[in-house]
Amino acid sequence: MSESPGKLKLGALVALVVGSMIGGGIFSLPQNMAASADVGAILIGWAITAVGMLTLAFVFQTLANRKPDLDGGVYAYAKAGFGDYMGFSSAWGYWISAWLGNVGYFVLLFSTLGYFFPVFGEGNTVAAIIGASVLLWAVHFLVLRGIKEAAFINLVTTVAKVVPLLLFVLIAVFAFKLDIFTADIWGLKSPDLGSVMNQVRKMMLVTVWVFIGIEGASIFSARAEQRSDVGKATVIGFVTVLLFLVLVNVLSLGIMTQPELAKLSNPSMAAVLKHVVGEWGAVLISVGLIISLLGALLSWVLLCAEIMFAAARDHTMPAFLRKENANHVPVNALWLTNAMVQVFLVITLFSASTYLSLIYLATSMILVPYLWSAAYALLLAVRGESYEGAPGERQKDLIIGAVALIYAIWLLYAGGIKYLLLSALLYAPGAILFAKAKLEIDKPVFTHVEKLIFAAVVVGALVAAYGLYDGFLTL
């Protein structure tokens, strides 16, 4: 990257992490969780998530400090540890996850506006898609003005979105009733939920979704004023968001029962607060969500463009994605990203895609980048690379890396075969860009091992395509 005068300070990096994670997920959390699990399983799931995501936060902190020369976060770690195609796949998967998440955000945003203006319906009516398209390109041209300026606006919206969340938590603490919370801890009165293990497994994709963005600071490592701030921002952002998520979810279960929460429409936080204080509570949360989604959209547009730019800069993506404008914004990466968002916004008109189905697919796409990042951190500790004279730190990072890797593998299992196959369908076409990048520098497209990996991806993609055609797989 050419040197830019606008470097990001610690506060801006923390805001990028928090702003990326606190989007729409937390405002829909009460219903999303209750649809899959009851109190006992939810508490177990949060315990697993807290440990797993904390180790991932430490992984990104460790890698930022031990490999300061690697810019681009999840993409760069996969490439350094496991080769060009794995690096490309991480960048590609992360990019798709990010813009798919933005499509989900647009659907949720206009579904929320539907509370005030019925013409927007559930966020996938013609009026909603037109409104989302206008907003999409407004954000696009805002980002074109400069990364630092967009990051400042993100900082303002991050502060604004936290205020209604604090109010919700304070009110919910006083409204919490222990008899409601303990009425059916293991979901025995709701046989559709299944076993406790099944409940925990089903809720895991939602917990991952609300934490996506934990790697946000590492993606912008090249633009940080001080590289040490990248790790600090990751951990500060994680702890802040974890507290909010657990409090919102657990307190809601003491205000309304699991079956009641499961039937709510999203944003379900609005309905929970309305249950406690009346109509103004729903309005407060709805306004907070609109501000939150606008900030999150901005964060994710930035992250989408940056990951493609970072991969193109070292020839893993085609050269046209390296182009920057006078404000040091990767313009072609930005245009490609938002063009895909626009296409999928139109598709939601015909497929009636819901917010939940979109976020499940977006989450499944990011599991592979997370897995390779954890595996690379473990690999460094096993080899002792960059640990010369620090055996104590090496032992600590061995444990952290191992736990993070186990958690990443568990997430792939929790996502299930359906989303694994659908992910393969989205991963496979990316090889066209990978091949173009390799041909531009006159190098063979795949190594022997990469050919086998790509063949497995293609087989998965073909099975998914047939499944969608035959009907045994659905989006």
C-alpha distance (Angstrom), angle and dihedral (degrees) to the residues before:
residue distance angle dihedral
M1 . . .
S2 3.74 . .
E3 3.81 111.5 .
S4 3.78 111.5 -89.2
P5 3.80 123.5 -160.8
G6 3.84 89.8 -143.5
K7 3.81 104.7 80.1
L8 3.82 120.8 172.4
K9 3.81 119.4 -113.7
L10 3.84 125.8 -147.8
G11 3.83 93.1 -92.9
A12 3.81 92.4 53.7
L13 3.83 91.2 47.5
V14 3.83 92.0 49.8
A15 3.82 88.8 48.6
L16 3.81 89.9 51.8
V17 3.81 90.4 53.0
V18 3.82 95.2 43.7
G19 3.81 92.5 38.4
S20 3.81 91.1 51.6
M21 3.82 93.9 47.9
I22 3.82 98.4 40.6
G23 3.77 100.1 61.2
G24 3.77 122.1 115.0
G25 3.79 98.7 -42.1
I26 3.80 98.7 82.0
F27 3.83 92.3 49.6
S28 3.82 90.7 56.2
L29 3.80 95.7 37.5
P30 3.85 99.8 104.3
Q31 3.83 92.6 58.9
N32 3.81 96.9 34.2
M33 3.81 91.7 55.5
A34 3.82 96.6 39.8
A35 3.80 90.0 52.4
S36 3.82 88.9 64.3
A37 3.81 107.6 27.1
D38 3.80 149.0 10.9
V39 3.80 130.0 -126.6
G40 3.84 100.1 -74.1
A41 3.79 96.1 47.5
I42 3.82 91.1 42.9
L43 3.82 91.3 55.1
I44 3.83 90.9 48.0
G45 3.80 90.1 47.5
W46 3.80 92.9 50.7
A47 3.81 90.5 49.4
I48 3.82 90.5 53.4
T49 3.80 91.2 44.2
A50 3.81 93.9 48.1
V51 3.82 92.0 53.0
G52 3.80 94.6 40.4
M53 3.79 96.7 45.5
L54 3.80 92.4 42.1
T55 3.81 89.5 56.3
L56 3.81 88.8 48.4
A57 3.81 89.3 51.0
F58 3.81 88.8 51.4
V59 3.82 89.4 47.2
F60 3.81 91.0 56.7
Q61 3.82 90.4 44.3
T62 3.82 92.5 49.8
L63 3.80 94.2 45.8
A64 3.82 91.9 47.6
N65 3.83 89.5 54.2
R66 3.82 99.4 38.3
K67 3.78 97.6 40.3
P68 3.83 103.8 34.3
D69 3.81 90.0 155.2
L70 3.82 91.9 66.0
D71 3.81 110.4 89.3
G72 3.79 122.1 -170.7
G73 3.80 101.9 45.4
V74 3.80 116.0 -136.6
Y75 3.78 92.6 23.5
A76 3.80 96.6 50.3
Y77 3.83 94.4 45.7
A78 3.81 93.6 53.1
K79 3.80 91.6 48.0
A80 3.82 95.2 47.1
G81 3.79 92.6 49.0
F82 3.78 105.2 35.3
G83 3.78 111.1 17.2
D84 3.79 141.4 -94.7
Y85 3.81 99.6 -59.0
M86 3.81 93.3 50.2
G87 3.80 88.6 48.1
F88 3.77 90.7 49.6
S89 3.82 91.7 46.9
S90 3.80 90.9 52.4
A91 3.80 92.0 50.6
W92 3.81 91.9 44.5
G93 3.81 94.5 46.2
Y94 3.79 92.2 45.6
W95 3.80 91.8 48.6
I96 3.82 93.4 50.0
S97 3.80 91.1 45.8
A98 3.80 90.6 51.4
W99 3.80 98.2 50.4
L100 3.82 92.9 39.4
G101 3.80 86.5 54.2
N102 3.80 88.5 52.5
V103 3.82 90.2 54.1
G104 3.82 87.3 52.6
Y105 3.81 89.7 49.2
F106 3.81 91.7 52.8
V107 3.81 90.9 50.5
L108 3.83 91.0 49.8
L109 3.82 93.2 43.7
F110 3.80 93.7 55.0
S111 3.79 91.6 39.8
T112 3.83 85.9 57.8
L113 3.81 91.3 47.0
G114 3.83 84.9 52.4
Y115 3.81 86.0 70.9
F116 3.81 87.3 68.1
F117 3.83 99.2 25.7
P118 3.84 113.1 34.5
V119 3.82 91.6 -163.1
F120 3.84 88.2 79.4
G121 3.81 92.1 58.6
E122 3.81 113.2 176.8
G123 3.81 92.3 -14.0
N124 3.81 96.5 -91.1
T125 3.83 102.4 82.5
V126 3.81 122.4 113.6
A127 3.83 90.9 -101.8
A128 3.81 91.1 49.7
I129 3.81 93.3 50.4
I130 3.82 91.7 48.7
G131 3.82 90.3 49.2
A132 3.82 91.9 46.2
S133 3.81 90.8 49.9
V134 3.80 92.7 52.3
L135 3.82 90.4 48.9
L136 3.82 92.3 45.9
W137 3.79 92.9 57.9
A138 3.81 92.6 42.1
V139 3.84 88.1 58.0
H140 3.81 89.3 44.4
F141 3.80 93.4 57.3
L142 3.81 91.4 42.8
V143 3.82 90.4 56.9
L144 3.81 90.4 47.8
R145 3.82 87.0 65.2
G146 3.81 90.8 68.1
I147 3.81 144.5 -57.9
K148 3.82 94.9 -115.9
E149 3.83 93.0 50.6
A150 3.82 91.3 48.6
A151 3.81 90.3 47.2
F152 3.82 90.0 53.9
I153 3.82 91.6 52.7
N154 3.81 87.8 48.4
L155 3.83 89.0 54.0
V156 3.82 90.6 54.0
T157 3.83 93.7 47.8
T158 3.83 90.7 46.5
V159 3.81 90.9 57.3
A160 3.83 90.6 45.0
K161 3.81 94.1 51.1
V162 3.83 93.9 51.2
V163 3.85 93.2 60.7
P164 3.85 97.6 70.3
L165 3.81 89.8 43.3
L166 3.81 90.5 55.5
L167 3.81 90.5 48.7
F168 3.82 91.2 49.6
V169 3.82 91.9 51.5
L170 3.82 92.9 47.9
I171 3.81 93.4 49.1
A172 3.83 92.6 42.5
V173 3.82 91.9 53.5
F174 3.82 90.0 61.2
A175 3.83 93.8 40.7
F176 3.83 94.1 49.1
K177 3.84 114.5 118.2
L178 3.80 119.3 -164.2
D179 3.83 93.8 -154.1
I180 3.83 90.6 59.3
F181 3.82 91.2 45.5
T182 3.84 93.1 51.9
A183 3.84 98.3 36.9
D184 3.84 94.9 104.6
I185 3.79 108.6 -1.4
W186 3.83 97.7 172.5
G187 3.81 97.9 36.5
L188 3.81 94.2 -112.3
K189 3.82 91.3 148.1
S190 3.82 90.3 55.0
P191 3.83 105.2 59.0
D192 3.82 91.3 175.2
L193 3.81 88.5 72.9
G194 3.81 91.3 66.1
S195 3.80 126.6 -155.8
V196 3.81 122.6 -13.2
M197 3.82 89.5 -107.8
N198 3.80 90.2 52.4
Q199 3.82 90.9 48.5
V200 3.81 91.3 51.4
R201 3.80 91.8 48.2
K202 3.82 94.0 49.4
M203 3.81 94.2 50.0
M204 3.82 94.3 50.9
L205 3.82 97.1 83.6
V206 3.81 89.1 55.2
T207 3.82 91.5 51.4
V208 3.81 90.9 49.9
W209 3.81 91.1 48.6
V210 3.79 93.3 55.6
F211 3.83 90.3 50.9
I212 3.79 97.9 46.9
G213 3.79 104.6 118.7
I214 3.80 94.1 52.2
E215 3.80 86.4 115.7
G216 3.83 92.9 50.0
A217 3.82 96.2 109.1
S218 3.82 92.3 49.5
I219 3.82 90.7 54.3
F220 3.83 88.1 58.4
S221 3.82 95.0 42.2
A222 3.81 92.1 120.8
R223 3.81 90.3 56.9
A224 3.83 96.2 47.2
E225 3.80 117.3 115.2
Q226 3.82 89.2 -139.9
R227 3.81 121.9 20.4
S228 3.81 91.5 -145.1
D229 3.82 88.4 63.6
V230 3.82 90.4 67.2
G231 3.82 93.6 69.9
K232 3.81 93.2 40.9
A233 3.81 92.0 51.2
T234 3.82 91.3 50.1
V235 3.82 94.8 54.1
I236 3.83 95.8 39.7
G237 3.80 90.7 49.7
F238 3.82 92.8 47.0
V239 3.81 95.8 51.2
T240 3.83 92.3 45.9
V241 3.79 94.0 50.8
L242 3.83 94.5 42.0
L243 3.82 91.0 57.4
F244 3.79 92.2 50.3
L245 3.80 94.2 46.3
V246 3.80 96.7 49.2
L247 3.81 93.4 44.4
V248 3.83 93.7 48.7
N249 3.82 92.8 47.1
V250 3.82 99.4 41.8
L251 3.81 96.8 41.3
S252 3.82 91.0 50.8
L253 3.82 89.3 57.6
G254 3.80 88.3 60.2
I255 3.81 92.9 51.9
M256 3.82 101.4 46.5
T257 3.82 130.2 15.8
Q258 3.81 122.6 -106.7
P259 3.86 94.1 -104.4
E260 3.82 90.4 49.1
L261 3.80 92.7 49.0
A262 3.82 92.3 46.1
K263 3.83 90.8 58.2
L264 3.82 95.6 52.2
S265 3.78 121.2 110.0
N266 3.80 117.5 -127.2
P267 2.98 136.8 -62.8
S268 3.81 78.7 48.8
M269 3.83 93.7 176.9
A270 3.80 87.0 70.0
A271 3.81 91.4 55.9
V272 3.83 91.8 47.0
L273 3.81 92.7 52.9
K274 3.81 90.8 43.4
H275 3.83 87.3 55.1
V276 3.82 88.8 57.1
V277 3.81 105.8 37.3
G278 3.79 106.8 10.4
E279 3.80 134.5 -117.5
W280 3.81 97.8 -22.8
G281 3.81 89.4 62.4
A282 3.80 91.7 59.8
V283 3.81 90.8 47.4
L284 3.83 91.9 49.9
I285 3.81 93.5 51.5
S286 3.80 93.0 43.0
V287 3.81 91.5 53.0
G288 3.83 90.0 45.5
L289 3.79 90.2 51.1
I290 3.80 92.6 50.3
I291 3.83 90.4 52.9
S292 3.81 90.3 43.9
L293 3.80 94.1 50.9
L294 3.80 92.7 47.7
G295 3.81 89.4 54.0
A296 3.80 93.3 44.1
L297 3.80 91.4 49.5
L298 3.79 88.8 54.6
S299 3.83 92.3 48.5
W300 3.78 93.2 49.7
V301 3.78 95.6 45.6
L302 3.82 86.6 54.9
L303 3.81 92.3 48.0
C304 3.82 93.4 46.9
A305 3.79 93.7 54.2
E306 3.80 94.0 41.5
I307 3.83 96.2 53.5
M308 3.82 92.5 51.4
F309 3.80 91.4 45.3
A310 3.83 92.4 50.4
A311 3.81 91.7 50.3
A312 3.81 92.5 46.8
R313 3.79 92.3 49.2
D314 3.81 92.3 68.2
H315 3.83 95.4 37.8
T316 3.80 99.5 -101.4
M317 3.81 89.7 113.8
P318 3.84 123.1 38.7
A319 3.80 118.9 -78.7
F320 3.82 95.8 -112.2
L321 3.82 89.2 71.4
R322 3.84 90.6 62.4
K323 3.79 93.9 69.4
E324 3.83 115.2 118.6
N325 3.79 128.8 -171.7
A326 3.82 125.8 -133.3
N327 3.84 89.4 -81.9
H328 3.82 91.8 56.8
V329 3.81 92.4 -109.0
P330 3.85 116.7 143.3
V331 3.79 94.6 -120.9
N332 3.80 102.4 -177.7
A333 3.80 92.0 47.5
L334 3.80 88.2 50.4
W335 3.82 93.5 49.3
L336 3.81 92.4 48.1
T337 3.82 91.7 48.6
N338 3.77 96.6 50.3
A339 3.80 92.9 41.7
M340 3.84 87.6 59.6
V341 3.82 90.9 48.0
Q342 3.80 89.0 51.8
V343 3.81 92.8 50.1
F344 3.81 92.5 50.3
L345 3.82 92.1 45.9
V346 3.79 87.6 59.8
I347 3.83 90.5 46.0
T348 3.84 90.1 56.6
L349 3.81 87.2 65.0
F350 3.78 91.0 63.4
S351 3.81 101.8 31.1
A352 3.83 95.6 41.8
S353 3.81 87.9 -136.6
T354 3.77 111.8 -167.4
Y355 3.78 126.7 -144.7
L356 3.82 91.7 -109.4
S357 3.83 95.7 51.0
L358 3.81 90.8 48.9
I359 3.81 94.1 50.0
Y360 3.82 92.6 47.7
L361 3.80 89.9 55.7
A362 3.82 92.6 43.4
T363 3.81 90.0 50.5
S364 3.80 93.6 50.1
M365 3.82 89.9 54.6
I366 3.80 93.2 57.2
L367 3.81 96.5 50.4
V368 3.82 93.2 82.8
P369 3.86 94.8 53.1
Y370 3.82 89.3 49.1
L371 3.80 91.7 48.9
W372 3.82 93.7 51.9
S373 3.81 92.4 47.2
A374 3.82 90.8 53.4
A375 3.80 91.0 44.8
Y376 3.82 91.5 51.4
A377 3.81 92.5 50.7
L378 3.81 89.3 50.9
L379 3.81 91.0 46.6
L380 3.83 91.8 54.0
A381 3.80 91.0 50.6
V382 3.83 93.0 46.8
R383 3.82 91.5 50.3
G384 3.79 92.7 41.2
E385 3.79 88.7 -129.4
S386 3.85 111.5 166.2
Y387 3.85 90.0 3.8
E388 3.80 98.0 97.9
G389 3.82 107.6 148.9
A390 3.83 93.7 3.9
P391 3.84 107.4 90.7
G392 3.82 92.9 151.8
E393 3.79 92.5 56.6
R394 3.78 90.2 46.3
Q395 3.82 92.3 56.6
K396 3.81 91.2 48.0
D397 3.80 92.5 49.3
L398 3.82 91.1 46.7
I399 3.80 89.2 60.3
I400 3.83 93.9 42.6
G401 3.81 92.4 47.8
A402 3.82 92.4 47.8
V403 3.82 93.3 49.7
A404 3.82 91.6 46.3
L405 3.82 90.8 50.2
I406 3.82 92.7 48.5
Y407 3.82 88.7 49.3
A408 3.82 91.6 50.2
I409 3.82 91.0 50.7
W410 3.82 90.0 47.4
L411 3.82 89.0 53.8
L412 3.81 91.1 55.2
Y413 3.81 88.1 53.0
A414 3.81 92.0 45.3
G415 3.81 91.2 51.6
G416 3.79 90.1 58.5
I417 3.80 133.7 -144.3
K418 3.82 93.7 -69.8
Y419 3.80 94.9 65.2
L420 3.81 92.2 38.6
L421 3.82 89.3 58.7
L422 3.81 93.7 43.2
S423 3.82 88.6 50.4
A424 3.81 90.2 53.2
L425 3.81 88.7 53.2
L426 3.81 89.5 56.7
Y427 3.82 95.5 40.3
A428 3.82 96.4 51.9
P429 3.85 100.1 66.3
G430 3.80 90.3 52.6
A431 3.79 89.0 76.1
I432 3.82 87.8 78.7
L433 3.82 91.0 66.3
F434 3.81 91.1 41.6
A435 3.82 91.0 52.9
K436 3.82 91.1 47.7
A437 3.81 91.1 52.4
K438 3.81 91.9 49.6
L439 3.81 93.6 47.2
E440 3.82 89.9 51.3
I441 3.82 89.4 63.7
D442 3.85 95.7 36.3
K443 3.81 96.0 -114.5
P444 3.82 129.5 136.0
V445 3.81 110.5 -92.3
F446 3.82 98.2 -132.5
T447 3.78 137.7 18.0
H448 3.82 116.4 -135.8
V449 3.80 92.6 -96.4
E450 3.82 91.8 46.3
K451 3.82 89.9 53.7
L452 3.81 89.6 58.6
I453 3.82 91.9 47.4
F454 3.80 91.7 48.6
A455 3.82 90.9 48.0
A456 3.83 89.4 55.0
V457 3.85 90.0 49.9
V458 3.82 90.7 50.6
V459 3.82 92.0 50.1
G460 3.81 89.8 50.7
A461 3.82 90.5 47.9
L462 3.82 92.2 51.1
V463 3.81 91.5 49.8
A464 3.84 89.5 49.2
A465 3.82 92.3 48.3
Y466 3.80 91.2 50.7
G467 3.81 90.0 45.3
L468 3.80 91.7 54.9
Y469 3.82 90.3 46.6
D470 3.82 93.8 46.9
G471 3.79 94.2 41.2
F472 3.80 100.9 -120.9
L473 3.82 87.8 111.2
T474 3.78 123.1 49.6
L475 3.80 133.9 -179.5
